[in-house]
Structures are given as C-alpha cells and as structure tokens.
Amino acid sequence: MNHIDKKMEALNALQQFIKEREAVQKRKSFRKKNEENSIVMDWTLTQLHIVSAINAQGAANNTSLSETLNVSKPAITKAIKKMLEKNVIVETRQETNQKEVHYLLTDLGKQLASIHDQLHEKARNQYLRLLDSFNTDELETIITFLEMMTDKLKGDDVPFGD
C-alpha cells in the first residue's frame, strides 16, 4: 500500500474513532446504569473538574480554579453558580479578606469528587492496558500524532474545518 493510501486509511480510522466515541457518549447520556453514574450525569465536565480540584486543594477561589483547569473565569463563575444552588459547594471568606470568596466541598461535593476521581482512574487504567499493545517506536508515533492534533486544536477557532 502506498503512502497516500495509508494516510487515507489512517484518516478513515480516526473518523470512525470519533464517530464511535460520540455514539458511546450519546448512549451513556441516555442510560444511567447505577447511582454513581446517575449522580455524575447531572453535572458538566467543568463542574466535575471543579469538585476534583477543590478536593485536591482543600479550598479554592475562581482565580485558582481558572488557572488549575485552564478555563476562563466567567466559565468558572457560571459552573459555580449551579453548584452553590445544588449544595455541592459552599462559599467561605477569610476574616482578613472579606472580598475574596473561597469554595469548600459539602458532603455531596466530596462524594461527587470521589466518584469523578474513581472514573478518571478507571479510564486511565483502560488507556494504559490499551497502550500495552504498542512498542516504544509505535508509542512515539502515537505521542507525536496526539501532540500535533492538540496543537492544531489550540490554534484553530473551528477545528479541522467543522
């Protein structure tokens, strides 16, 4: 098979991967297998990452969350609003600086953070098992490809012409 044909085969495999991943995400959003998934399904990815970050830091403010998660401050503020309403986090202020708001997890927030972290660990282990199938040179190629894809996404307002 020549180089152009191999590139087309790789492109088709990537497109199939993206389609399948979207289909899996859709299926997951329609079925809630157990209580843990049900709890997680009610929250955005940003909100889940916020509870995980607060759990790791002990307390956090908008600025630290924005920097830690590489998400804009307005996006953090929007995510925080629902989390406060649903009693996942609470606001605190230091006696020395009443202006600065910090967030702490409630018991529900701690439960959500724990579930989120467990799901991350499960996904990480699945990826590691999959990567066991590749030798060092193949892993280098995968790394190069993923870094190039990431750089492309960062540089485009509309990734890959969609």
C-alpha positions in Angstrom: 0.0 0.0 0.0 1.4 3.4 -0.9 1.8 6.4 1.4 -1.3 8.2 0.2 -3.5 5.2 0.6 -2.1 4.6 4.1 -2.8 8.2 5.0 -6.4 7.8 3.8 -6.7 4.6 5.8 -5.4 6.4 8.9 -7.9 9.3 8.3 -10.8 6.9 8.0 -9.8 5.1 11.2 -9.6 8.4 13.0 -13.1 9.5 11.7 -14.5 6.1 12.7 -13.0 6.5 16.2 -14.6 10.0 16.6 -18.0 8.7 15.4 -17.9 5.7 17.7 -16.8 7.9 20.7 -19.7 10.3 20.1 -22.1 7.3 19.8 -20.8 5.9 23.1 -21.2 9.3 24.8 -24.8 9.6 23.5 -25.7 6.1 24.7 -24.2 6.9 28.1 -26.2 10.1 28.4 -29.4 8.1 27.8 -28.9 5.4 30.3 -28.0 5.7 33.9 -26.6 2.3 34.9 -26.2 2.9 38.6 -26.4 5.6 41.3 -22.8 6.8 40.8 -23.3 7.4 37.1 -26.7 9.0 37.8 -25.0 11.5 40.2 -22.2 12.3 37.7 -24.6 12.7 34.7 -26.2 15.7 36.3 -23.0 17.7 36.1 -20.9 19.3 33.3 -17.4 18.2 32.8 -16.2 21.6 34.1 -18.2 21.2 37.3 -16.8 17.7 37.8 -13.3 19.0 37.3 -14.0 21.9 39.8 -15.1 19.5 42.6 -12.0 17.4 41.9 -9.7 20.5 42.0 -11.3 21.8 45.2 -11.0 18.3 46.7 -7.3 18.2 45.9 -6.6 21.8 47.1 -8.9 21.8 50.1 -10.3 25.1 49.2 -10.2 27.2 46.0 -11.3 30.5 44.5 -12.3 31.5 41.0 -8.7 32.5 40.1 -7.1 29.3 41.3 -9.7 27.2 39.6 -9.4 29.1 36.4 -5.6 28.6 36.4 -5.7 25.0 37.5 -8.3 23.9 35.0 -7.3 26.3 32.2 -10.8 27.5 32.0 -12.0 31.2 31.8 -13.1 32.9 34.9 -16.6 33.5 33.5 -16.9 29.8 32.8 -15.9 29.0 36.4 -18.4 31.5 37.7 -21.2 30.0 35.6 -20.3 26.5 36.8 -20.0 27.5 40.4 -23.5 29.2 40.4 -25.3 25.9 39.9 -23.0 24.0 42.3 -23.9 26.5 45.0 -27.6 26.2 44.3 -27.4 22.4 44.5 -25.4 22.4 47.7 -22.3 20.8 46.2 -20.0 23.6 47.4 -20.3 26.4 49.9 -18.7 29.9 49.9 -16.3 30.9 52.7 -14.5 34.2 53.3 -11.4 34.8 55.3 -11.6 37.2 58.3 -8.6 39.1 56.9 -10.0 39.5 53.4 -13.8 39.5 53.2 -13.8 40.3 49.4 -12.1 37.1 48.4 -14.5 34.1 48.1 -13.2 30.6 48.6 -15.2 27.4 47.9 -15.3 24.2 50.1 -17.0 20.9 49.2 -20.1 19.8 51.1 -20.5 16.1 51.8 -22.3 15.8 48.4 -19.4 17.6 46.8 -16.9 15.2 48.4 -19.0 12.2 47.2 -19.1 13.7 43.6 -15.3 14.4 43.7 -14.6 10.8 44.8 -16.8 9.3 42.1 -15.2 11.6 39.5 -11.7 10.6 40.6 -12.6 6.9 40.5 -13.9 7.3 37.0 -10.7 9.1 35.9 -8.6 6.3 37.4 -10.7 3.6 35.7 -10.3 5.4 32.3 -6.5 5.9 32.9 -6.1 2.2 33.6 -8.1 1.3 30.4 -5.8 3.5 28.3 -2.7 2.0 29.9 -3.9 -1.5 29.1 -4.6 -0.4 25.5 -1.1 1.2 25.2 0.5 -2.1 26.4 -0.2 -3.3 22.8 2.3 -1.0 21.3 6.1 -1.0 21.2 8.2 2.1 22.1 8.5 3.3 18.4 4.8 3.0 17.9 4.2 4.8 21.2 6.4 7.6 19.9 4.3 7.9 16.8 1.1 8.0 18.8 2.6 10.7 21.0 3.7 12.8 18.1 0.3 12.4 16.4 -1.7 13.4 19.5 0.6 16.4 20.2 0.1 17.6 16.7 -3.7 17.1 17.0 -3.6 19.0 20.3 -1.6 21.9 18.8 -4.0 22.0 15.8 -7.0 22.2 18.1 -5.4 25.0 20.2 -4.6 27.0 17.1 -8.0 26.9 15.3 -11.3 28.5 16.2 -13.0 25.8 14.2 -11.1 22.6 14.4 -10.4 20.7 11.2 -13.0 22.7 9.2 -16.1 21.6 11.1 
